[in-house]
């Protein structure tokens, strides 16, 4: 029901309320659904393709490892792990600077440029000859890939309302789980190319997948719009409605284009760096990503140790199924999150699925039960990701505050990559009790951080309702008393 307008308000407040009421009348109409569908068709497949390439190019070393990477380059397990850790070091250092650059360089240029760059670097991995070159190329790969995910989250927030985002992020994030399935199948096929041209089969995995990434970046540069105002698939009237919808998430109505074109204010960057909710979601995400990355990097090694596959090629195929199940659950949970307008509360129920999986696999010896637990591990972690990614963006307003919190959250969270590279040494196989137990502890820690953030957001909303934030009225950012935090 549209809110009634009190005619005793000051004129500017009356006009703002009337405008909000007029804009909100579009919500739920066939016209808005048509606009969202057009945006989805134009944007989401490209982002999903880019993200699939991103995950493929950072985790394909796991597929290459079991078919000769270490032996042919003369590396040992410790050197291999160092190479993985170096990637995450440079990855996390590039996220915040990349997000701050996104607006100045324009998304249509910056995101495809990152994609083409890391595609070329991935191809270079196919020509490494030893530990030194492996580490150097992985470092460059981390720099190039680091800006993609925070950039995509920030980019989507300029097209969709807060309540629209989880399902959209869920749809493109399914590319991460699909990359595990697709990566196993692709690796199974590409390894058959070699040895050819003096290159072993595992080298062709990097070369071909890097080439596909470069092609993806070129497609993105052609197809992605910079913003709603340049979305070719929308009519002028549809662009106006789409821009007006974004105003409904702002405490005070204003020009959506101008508000998103705000100049860089270091005070907003500082607000982002000191945001309590950002730190709680970041450390929670840290624990989840430590599990997620170790799962992506070492699932083929774990399955190989279970002895349920008779060859390395069969291991690649067995690794496909848990990712396929996780893909379906990720989309369903993201849809439910948007429908209920809940983020952290949803994760309090999805994350225990992975916790159970790790608790069981760490303490049983039956190989079939262990393999079954990989389904729970993948489902619980992947299904939680869209909620935690969009939660931080939902509760930050002001472009550079949101850019900072998005970048910082992922910079802190991706430090989980350091943990993931060292907790599954080959000598611990086939049980990998220590690695599973470490991830189990981190996921339990993440669950409590999510709970604390739900309680923190609830407290802020209560304080706003009680007038403690009235001095920020009219600020038109997340401090405004009319800006309600999503739980």
Secondary structure, 3 states (H helix, E strand, C coil): CCCCCCCCCCHHHHHHHHHHHHHHCCCCCHHHHHHHHHHHHHHHHHHHHHHHHHHHHHHHHHHHHCCCHHHHHCCCHHHHHHHHHHHHHHHHHCHHHHHHHHHHHCHHHHHHHHHHHHHHHHHHHCCCCCHHHHHHHHHHHHHHHHHHHHHHHHHHCCCCCHHHHHHHHHHHHHHHHHHHHHHHHHHHHHCCCCCECCECHHHHHHHHHHHHHHHHHHHHHHHCCCCHHHCCCCCHHHHHHHHHHHHCCCCCCCCHHHHHCCCCCHHHHHHHHCCHHHHHHHHHHHHHHHHHHHHHHHHHHHHHHHCCCCCHHHHHHHHHHHHHHHHHHHHHHHHHHHHHCCCHHHHHHHHHHHHHHHHHHCCCCCHHHHHHHHHHHHHHHHHHHHHHHHHHHHCCCCHHHHHHHHHHHHHHHCCHHHHHHHCCCHHHCCCCHHHHHHHHHHHHHHHHHHHHHHHHHHHHHHHHHCCCCHHHCCCCCCCCCCCCCCC
